[in-house]
Amino acid sequence: MIHTHQINGLTVQTGDVICTMNGKPDILPGEFWRLVGRLVPGDVDHVAMYLGPEGRCIESGAKGVVTFEAKGGHWVAEKMMRKRGHLVDTFYGVAYPLVGRGLSSELEEQVRQDVATFALAQVGKPYNLNFLNANTEDAFYCSQLIYRAYLRCGIDLNTGLAMEGLPGTNMIVYPQEIWSGCIHRMAEVPVSSNQ
């Protein structure tokens, strides 16, 4: 079943990609994650897939592949961090991998269902620290999970972005690539931590 929801005022459907920036300035763990985010090229440091119903999402992070809930239609990292391995991030926007591809509504629905099913089948797998191996399905980093789910459906989200002066880094699938390579919408107003 395909679900539609709103997170921070942006519409998401099953299979759409939530993009975030590591860190949050108003809490101490957020400062740690902000430093980690500086290692990743671009503004987008992390991605998660919206599954539904309501605020249910899936990602690969410190605890490996997990599902979690963005309750009440708001991305409030402090309320989700325990389930997410203490990841603290700030909602950046939503990438729509299927928009603009000319798919029939039936095929789009099939792809959405397929990527969600694939992602859910990975729950419990560990985090992939070998970023150069985006082709394994034994472990996943955040953007690799999204990449592998869509690649199975013939959609390659690896644009070949590389870190300057570091050969082979074009093999890494960066969160920024998913943002930049898809039609996307940026969050208008950040949600405060007291919601």
C-alpha positions as CSV (number, residue, x, y, z in Angstrom):
1,M,0.0,0.0,0.0
2,I,1.2,3.5,-0.8
3,H,0.9,6.0,1.9
4,T,0.9,9.8,1.8
5,H,1.9,12.0,4.7
6,Q,3.2,15.5,5.6
7,I,6.5,15.9,7.4
8,N,7.4,19.5,8.3
9,G,4.8,20.7,5.8
10,L,6.2,18.7,2.8
11,T,4.3,15.9,1.3
12,V,5.9,12.5,1.2
13,Q,4.8,9.2,-0.3
14,T,6.1,5.7,0.3
15,G,9.6,5.6,-1.2
16,D,10.3,9.3,-1.1
17,V,13.6,10.3,0.5
18,I,13.9,12.5,3.6
19,C,17.1,14.5,3.5
20,T,18.8,16.0,6.6
21,M,21.8,17.8,7.8
22,N,23.8,16.2,10.6
23,G,23.6,18.1,13.9
24,K,21.4,20.5,15.6
25,P,22.8,23.7,17.3
26,D,20.6,23.7,20.4
27,I,21.7,20.4,22.0
28,L,25.1,18.9,22.8
29,P,24.8,15.6,20.8
30,G,23.9,17.8,17.9
31,E,27.3,19.4,17.9
32,F,29.0,16.0,17.6
33,W,26.8,15.1,14.6
34,R,27.5,18.4,13.0
35,L,31.2,17.6,13.0
36,V,30.5,14.2,11.5
37,G,28.5,15.9,8.8
38,R,31.4,18.0,7.7
39,L,33.1,14.9,6.4
40,V,30.3,14.4,3.8
41,P,30.3,16.6,0.7
42,G,27.4,18.9,0.2
43,D,24.7,20.2,2.5
44,V,22.8,16.9,2.8
45,D,24.5,14.6,5.2
46,H,21.9,11.9,5.8
47,V,18.9,10.3,4.1
48,A,16.0,8.1,5.2
49,M,13.1,6.6,3.3
50,Y,9.5,7.4,4.1
51,L,7.4,4.2,4.3
52,G,4.2,5.1,6.0
53,P,1.7,4.8,7.4
54,E,1.8,8.2,9.2
55,G,5.4,9.1,10.1
56,R,7.0,5.7,9.7
57,C,10.5,5.8,8.1
58,I,13.5,3.6,7.6
59,E,17.2,4.4,7.6
60,S,20.7,3.0,8.1
61,G,22.6,4.6,10.9
62,A,24.7,3.8,13.9
63,K,22.3,1.0,14.9
64,G,22.2,-0.4,11.3
65,V,19.0,-0.5,9.4
66,V,16.0,0.5,11.6
67,T,12.5,1.8,11.3
68,F,11.4,4.8,13.4
69,E,8.5,7.2,13.6
70,A,8.5,11.0,12.9
71,K,5.4,11.6,15.1
72,G,2.9,14.3,14.5
73,G,4.2,15.2,11.1
74,H,7.3,16.9,12.5
75,W,11.0,15.9,12.3
76,V,12.1,16.4,15.9
77,A,15.5,14.6,16.2
78,E,15.5,14.7,20.0
79,K,12.3,12.6,20.2
80,M,13.6,10.1,17.7
81,M,17.3,9.8,18.7
82,R,17.0,6.8,21.0
83,K,15.5,4.6,18.3
84,R,17.9,6.0,15.7
85,G,21.2,5.3,17.6
86,H,21.4,8.8,19.0
87,L,21.6,10.4,15.6
88,V,20.7,14.1,15.8
89,D,19.9,15.8,12.6
90,T,18.0,18.7,11.1
91,F,15.3,18.3,8.5
92,Y,16.5,19.7,5.1
93,G,13.9,18.6,2.6
94,V,12.5,15.8,0.6
95,A,13.9,14.2,-2.6
96,Y,11.4,12.7,-5.0
97,P,13.3,10.0,-7.0
98,L,10.2,9.1,-9.2
99,V,9.0,12.6,-10.1
100,G,9.8,13.6,-13.7
101,R,10.6,10.1,-14.9
102,G,7.5,9.8,-17.1
103,L,6.3,6.6,-15.3
104,S,2.7,5.5,-15.6
105,S,0.8,5.8,-12.3
106,E,0.7,1.9,-12.2
107,L,4.5,1.6,-12.6
108,E,5.2,4.4,-10.1
109,E,3.0,2.6,-7.5
110,Q,4.8,-0.7,-8.2
111,V,8.2,0.9,-7.8
112,R,7.2,2.7,-4.6
113,Q,6.0,-0.7,-3.2
114,D,9.1,-2.5,-4.4
115,V,11.6,0.0,-2.9
116,A,9.7,0.0,0.5
117,T,9.6,-3.8,0.5
118,F,13.3,-4.1,-0.3
119,A,14.2,-1.6,2.5
120,L,12.1,-3.3,5.1
121,A,13.8,-6.6,4.2
122,Q,17.1,-5.1,5.3
123,V,16.0,-4.2,8.9
124,G,18.5,-5.5,11.4
125,K,21.5,-5.5,9.0
126,P,24.5,-3.6,10.2
127,Y,25.9,-0.3,9.2
128,N,28.3,-0.5,6.2
129,L,31.6,1.3,7.1
130,N,33.1,0.4,3.7
131,F,31.7,3.3,1.8
132,L,33.5,2.3,-1.3
133,N,31.4,-0.8,-1.6
134,A,27.9,0.4,-2.4
135,N,27.1,-2.9,-4.1
136,T,27.0,-5.1,-1.0
137,E,23.7,-6.0,0.5
138,D,25.2,-7.5,3.7
139,A,25.4,-4.0,5.3
140,F,24.2,-0.5,4.4
141,Y,25.1,3.1,5.0
142,C,22.2,5.6,4.7
143,S,22.4,6.6,1.0
144,Q,23.5,3.1,-0.1
145,L,20.2,1.7,1.3
146,I,18.2,4.1,-0.9
147,Y,20.5,3.6,-3.9
148,R,20.2,-0.2,-3.7
149,A,16.4,-0.1,-3.3
150,Y,16.0,2.1,-6.4
151,L,18.7,0.4,-8.5
152,R,16.7,-2.8,-8.4
153,C,14.0,-0.9,-10.2
154,G,16.4,0.5,-12.9
155,I,16.9,3.9,-11.3
156,D,20.5,4.7,-10.6
157,L,20.9,7.5,-8.0
158,N,24.7,7.4,-8.1
159,T,25.7,10.5,-10.1
160,G,29.5,9.9,-9.8
161,L,30.2,12.7,-7.3
162,A,33.7,12.3,-6.0
163,M,35.8,14.0,-3.3
164,E,38.5,16.1,-5.0
165,G,41.9,14.5,-5.1
166,L,40.6,11.1,-3.7
167,P,40.5,8.5,-6.4
168,G,37.7,6.0,-6.2
169,T,35.4,8.1,-4.1
170,N,33.0,8.4,-7.0
171,M,32.0,4.8,-6.0
172,I,30.5,6.2,-2.8
173,V,26.8,7.1,-3.1
174,Y,26.6,10.4,-1.1
175,P,23.4,11.7,0.4
176,Q,23.9,15.0,-1.6
177,E,23.8,13.0,-4.8
178,I,20.3,11.8,-4.0
179,W,19.2,15.3,-3.2
180,S,20.9,16.9,-6.3
181,G,20.0,14.1,-8.7
182,C,16.2,14.1,-7.9
183,I,13.5,16.7,-8.0
184,H,13.3,18.0,-4.5
185,R,11.7,20.5,-2.1
186,M,13.6,22.2,0.7
187,A,12.1,22.8,4.1
188,E,10.9,26.4,4.4
189,V,11.1,26.8,8.2
190,P,13.1,24.6,10.6
191,V,11.0,23.0,13.3
192,S,12.1,24.1,16.8
193,S,13.1,21.4,19.3
194,N,10.2,22.2,21.6
195,Q,7.4,20.7,19.4
